[in-house]
Amino acid sequence: MDKKDYGFINGTELVFDDISSELNREYTFSNGSKLFIERPLVLNVSKSGGHRLYDANGTSYYVQPKEGWYIKWVSSEKQPNFVK
């Protein structure tokens, strides 16, 4: 990511796209549960379909839309939001 500085620290070699034009993003899983992300800033979609996102609140997400699960976390200050 090189367009803007959002406090995002990429500790990987993955390329993240700027999606800051989105006000929000919602995932609906096959079981009907939903994940709502307000003000997403960057996104990486892997070949396997996993979505890595970072939002304006400093929360990181790893979402597996096809499998219907996600994890989210907040990194310690000045530490990478994603590693590996």
N, C-alpha and C positions, 0 to 999 in steps of 0.2 A: 504494500500500500504506500503510495507516495503522493497522492493528491492533497490530502489534508492530514493534520495531526489531531487525532481524537484521544490521545492518551493510550492508544492501542499499541501494544508491544508484541510483535510477531517473533516467537522463538523458534520458528520452523522455516523451511524453505518453501512453504506453500504460498501461493499468490492469492491475496484477498482483494475482491472487487469492492469499490465504493458503492454502497446502496443507500447513502444518506438521504436520497430524495424520497425514500419510503417513509411515511409517517408511522406505519406499523406493518407487522407481518404476522399472519396467523396460519398455523399448521393444524389441520384436522386429521386425526388418525383414524384408522379403520374401525376402532372400537368406539368412536364417537368423541373421545377426549380431544381437547384442544390445547394448543400452546399459543399464547398471544405475546408477541414481542413488540414493545413500544419503542419507537425511534431506533431501529436497527441501523448500524453504520457501515459494517463491512461483512462480506460473505465469501466463503470458499466452499465450492461444491466438489467433492472428490469423485473419482471415477466410479466408486462403489455407491455413490448417491448420498453420502453423508454431508450434512450442511454444518459448517462451522460459522458461527455468527458472534458479533460483538455489538452491544448496544450502548446508547448514550448514558446509561446508568452505570456502566462499567461491568456489566454482566456478560460472561462468555457462555455460549451454548454449543453443544454438539447434538445435532438432531439426526435421527435415522427415520425419515418419513415413511419409507417402505416397510420398516420393521415396527413402527409405531411407538418409539421411545425416544427420550432425550435426557440429557444431563445439563445442569447449569452450575456455574460457579463464579466467584469473584476472586481474582488474584490478589495477592499481597501487593502493597504499593511498590511501584517501580520494578515489578516482576512480570515476566511474559504472560500474556493472556492465553497463548497456546504454545505448547511444547510437544514436539514429535508429531 
